[in-house]
Amino acid sequence: MQPPFMPALITPFTRSGLIDPDATAHNVSLLWERGVRGFLLAGSNGEGPYLEPGERTTLCRIAKEAAPRAFILCGVAAESVRTALAQAEEAAAGGADAALVLSPTTLVRGRHPLVARFFADVADAAPLPVYLYSVPGVTAYDLPVDVALEAAAHANVTGMKDSGGHPVKAAALVAGAPEGFTLYVGSSPALTQSVAAGAVGGITSSANYAPRLVGRVVASARRSVRSALEAQRKLTKLAAAVEVHGVAGVKAAAAEAGLRPGIPRPPLRPLTGAALRTVRKVVGAYLADEAGA
């Protein structure tokens, strides 16, 4: 069963550049204890575009061992159908439940028929159910509604993560998609309005360091926008302070929340100086407020 929210889980790397299996298991186990029932591995926040052959299998196996009942979604970041299928095979070998397939851009950005064909070809041969993934902040390409709906008509395309942060687009996707198609929003500030528009929930960076708050927003938004406003304001403010720093900011926030984030894989760099102190202060204040609630 697909959970109402998932973290776009960080990937901990050692200083020698390898995946840290102990830290990965710790992070999954800790978040499971905090009510998380599904994980996106190897997404943008998990530095998926930087993963090497075989590492998706490693991450999925660790997560499945740490939380056997969790729903595991594994990111696929590839520019060709051939590479996308190889990554999906890795995810399947590790026990993933579905593959989140990033829209290709290098040679096909804006060439919508080729993007639609990419998703169809991957869905035809993938060993797992396929989720579409649109993250314009990373790819500089916002998957259009009509292209997404064309892809969603494929029997092996079962959902989508849309990180564009447009609730009106979310409503159009939900209205036009086949029955059973699952839409997740990837933008913390757009969570309430997108859920109110029909998205099932969120897959966000913020669920690494504030999973209970993300869960409250989703649960409240399913009842009414008004009931979610206070929690949404808190989440928006918190996420803005952290995620302005990208992956490094999320890893710093996750560390403050008890996760073991490791270091980013170059060319990304760890957060330092005033930016690190600010993230620690903001997340520390949030955690203290949660503890006192």
N, C-alpha and C positions, 0 to 999 in steps of 0.2 A: 504493500500500500504506500502511495506517495505521501510523504509528510507535508504538513502545512508550511514549514520553512526549513531551510538548510543553510549551513555556512558554506561560503565559497572558501573551502579550507586552505589555510596556509600550508606550504610545503617546507619543512625544516631541512636545511642543508648544513652539513658540517663545514668547517673552515677549509677542508680539502676538496669541497665541492660535491660531496656525495649526499644522497638522501640519508637522513638520520632515522633509522627504523624505530629506535626506542622513543624518540621524541614524537614521531608520528603516532605510535600506539598510545602514548600518554595523552596526546591532544584529542584523539578520537574517544578514548575512554572517559576523559574528563568532561567532554561536551555531552557524551551520552548520559553521564550522571546528572548533567544540568538540563536534561530534557530534550536534547537534540536526537532526532530519530532518522535523520538522513544527512548525507554529506556529498557535496560536490568536490571531487578530487581533480587536480590538474586543470582547474579553470584558470582564468586570467589572474585572479588573486593568488592561485596556487602555482603561478609561474609556469603554467602548462606549455606555453610556446618555447620555453627553455629546456623542457624535459628531453631526455635522450632515449633511444630505443631500449625497451625493456623496463623503463622506470614506471610506466603506468601500471604494468603488472605488479610491480613491487608495492606501489602505493595501495592498490586495490586489495591485495592480499593482506597487507598489514591492517587495513581498515576493517576488513571482513573478520579477521581474527580478533580484533579489539572490540568490535560491536557486531556480532553475527546476525542480529536481527535488523540492522540498519539498512536503509535503502541507499545504495551506492550509485551515484551518477559520476561518470568519468569524462573529463574534457578531452576533446579531439581538436587539435589546432594544426591544420594542414592546408597546403595550397593546392594539392592535387588529390584526385579521388584515390589514387593508388596509396598515397601516404596516409590519407584519412582512414582507409580500410585497415591498413597495417596497425594504426593506433587503436582502432576499435577492436581488433583481434587481441591486442595486448590487454585492453580493458576486460574483455570477456575472459581471457585466461586468468585474470586476477579475481574473477568473481563479481564484477560490476553488474548492476541490474540494467543499466542503460548508458548510452553515450551521448554527451552533449557536444554537438558538432558546430564549431565556429564557422561563420561565413567566410569564404575565401576572398582575398582582396588583391593580391599582388598584381596579377595580370587580368583580373576580371572585375575590379571595382567599378560599379555603375553599369556593368553589362548584365542586366538582370536575367535575361534568358539563360546565360551561362551559369549564373549562380543557382538558379532553379534546377538546372540540369545536374549541377554538382550534388545538390541535396538528393535528387532522385536517384542518381547513380550510387551514392553512398548508401541510401536506404535500401536499394535493391539487393545489395550484397553484404551489408553489415550483419554481424552475428548477434547484435543486440538491438533493442528498440532505440530509435533515434529521437533526440530532442534537438531542435534548431537553437542556435545561439547567435543573438545579435547584440554586439557590444560596441557601439559607435565610438565611445571614448577611447577604445583600443585600436579598432580597425579603420576608423574614419569612414565607416560605411554603415548606414542604418538600413537594415533589411526592410524593404517596403512591405506594407500589409499584403498587397496582392501577390507578391513573390512568396511570402511566408505562407499564405493560404493555399497557393498552388502546391507548395511542398507538403503542407499539412494534409493534403488529400491522399498522400501515399499511405498505404496500410501500415507500414513500419515506422512512420513518423507519429509519435504519440504525444509530443509536447514541445514546449519552447521556453527558453529563458530570454526575456527581453530586458536589456539593461539600459535602454534609451531614456527611461524615466518619463514616458508620455502616457498618462492614464487614458487619454482619448484613443490612442493607438491600441492600448490593452483592450478597451471595450470593443473596438473593431475586430480585433483578433478573436476574442471570445465569441462574438456574434457570428463571425464567418467560418469558424473552424468546425470540423466534424465533431459529432458527439464523442465524448471521452478524451478529447484533446486537452492537455493540461498546460496552462500558462503560469509561469512564475515570473515575477518581476525582480530585476537585479539591482534596482535603485532604492536605497533606504528612504530617501525623502518622498518617493512616489508610492510607497508601500500601501498606505491607507486607501488612497484614491484608486489605485490599481486593483486592490482586493475588492473594493466596493463595485468596481466595474466588471468583476468576474474572474480575476486572476485567483488561482487557488492559494497563493502565498508568495513568499520571497525566497530567493537564494542570494544572500548578501554577504559582503565582507563583515558587516557589523555583527553578524551572528557568531563570529569567532570570539568576540570580546563582550558582547551584550546579548547572548541568546535568549535570556528570559524576557528582555525588553522587546526584542523582535517578535517573540512568541505572543506577548501581550498585544502588540499592535495588530498582528494578524487576527488573533481571536476577537479583539474588539471591533476591527473593521468588518468582520463578517456579520456583526450585529448591526452596526451603523457607523457612519463616518463620525458623527458627533461623539460617540463613546470612545473612539480611538484618538481623538485630537490631542489630549494631554500626553499620552505615551508617544504619539507620533512627533510632537514638538521636541520631546526629550531625545528621541532617536535621531531626528534630523540634526539637532545641535551637536550631539555627540559624534555622529558620523562625519559631519562637516569638519570638525576639528582634527579628526584622525585621518580621513581619507584624502584630504588635500595633499598628503604626503605619499600617496600611492601605496604600493605593497609594503614599503618600509614602515609607513605609518601604521598599517594594520598589524604588522609583526610586532611593533613596539607596543601597541595596545593589547595585543594578545598576550604578550609577556606579562604585562601588568595584571591581566586577568587570570594568570596562572598557567597559561599554555607555554610550551617550549618551542619557540618559533625558529630557532636556528638563525642563520643569516641568509640574506637574499643571494641569488646566483648572479654573478656579474653579467652584464654591466650595472645591474642594480646594486645599491649600497645600503648598509644599515643607517637608520636615523641616528643623528648625533646632535650634540649641542643644545641650543635653545628649543629647536623643534622637538627633540626627544623629551626634554623637560616639560614642555607644554602638553604633549600627549600623555605623559605619565600623570601629570596633574589633573587633566580633564577626566581621564579614565579612572584614576584613583578617587576623584570626587563622586563620579557616577557609582562606583562600587560601594563606597561608603554610604551613599544615599540608599542604594538597594539593600544593604545590610541593615539599615535602620528602619526600613519600611515595614 
